[in-house]
Amino acid sequence: MNQFNLKEFRFHMNLTQKQVIEKIGVPNVTITQIENGRKPMSREIKKKIFEAYGIDEKQYA
């Protein structure tokens, strides 16, 4: 997988939006907008997700 898709990641990890929000500390509206394609995912949020879940960001370069 070259591109990181937050919604696919959540489903694959069996996580709710609330669990991701609590783990990375961003507003729920931000996650909803990203998942619905209304807002691009910032490098900062992507980095927080990778760090929180132990993902090697090189997989998604």
C-alpha positions as CSV (number, residue, x, y, z in Angstrom):
1,M,0.0,0.0,0.0
2,N,1.6,3.2,-1.1
3,Q,-0.9,5.8,0.0
4,F,-2.2,5.9,3.6
5,N,-6.0,5.9,3.8
6,L,-7.3,6.6,7.3
7,K,-10.7,5.0,6.9
8,E,-9.2,1.8,5.5
9,F,-6.6,1.8,8.3
10,R,-9.4,2.1,10.9
11,F,-11.4,-0.7,9.4
12,H,-8.3,-2.9,9.1
13,M,-7.3,-2.3,12.7
14,N,-11.0,-2.6,13.9
15,L,-10.9,0.9,15.4
16,T,-13.7,3.5,15.8
17,Q,-13.2,7.1,14.9
18,K,-13.4,7.9,18.6
19,Q,-10.5,5.5,19.4
20,V,-8.3,7.1,16.8
21,I,-9.3,10.6,18.0
22,E,-8.5,9.8,21.6
23,K,-5.2,8.1,20.7
24,I,-3.8,11.0,18.5
25,G,-5.6,13.9,20.2
26,V,-7.2,15.7,17.3
27,P,-10.8,17.1,17.0
28,N,-13.4,14.6,15.8
29,V,-14.4,17.0,13.0
30,T,-10.9,16.8,11.6
31,I,-10.9,13.0,11.3
32,T,-14.4,13.0,9.8
33,Q,-13.4,15.6,7.2
34,I,-10.3,13.6,6.3
35,E,-12.2,10.4,5.9
36,N,-14.9,12.0,3.8
37,G,-12.3,13.6,1.5
38,R,-13.2,17.2,2.5
39,K,-9.8,17.9,4.0
40,P,-6.4,16.5,3.1
41,M,-4.5,14.7,5.8
42,S,-1.6,16.9,7.1
43,R,1.8,15.5,7.6
44,E,1.4,16.2,11.3
45,I,-1.7,14.1,11.7
46,K,-0.2,11.3,9.6
47,K,2.9,11.3,11.8
48,K,0.8,11.2,15.0
49,I,-1.1,8.2,13.6
50,F,2.1,6.4,12.6
51,E,3.7,7.0,16.0
52,A,0.6,6.1,18.0
53,Y,0.1,2.8,16.1
54,G,3.7,1.8,15.5
55,I,3.5,2.1,11.7
56,D,6.6,2.4,9.6
57,E,5.9,5.5,7.6
58,K,8.4,4.3,4.9
59,Q,5.6,1.9,3.8
60,Y,3.5,4.9,2.8
61,A,6.1,7.2,1.3
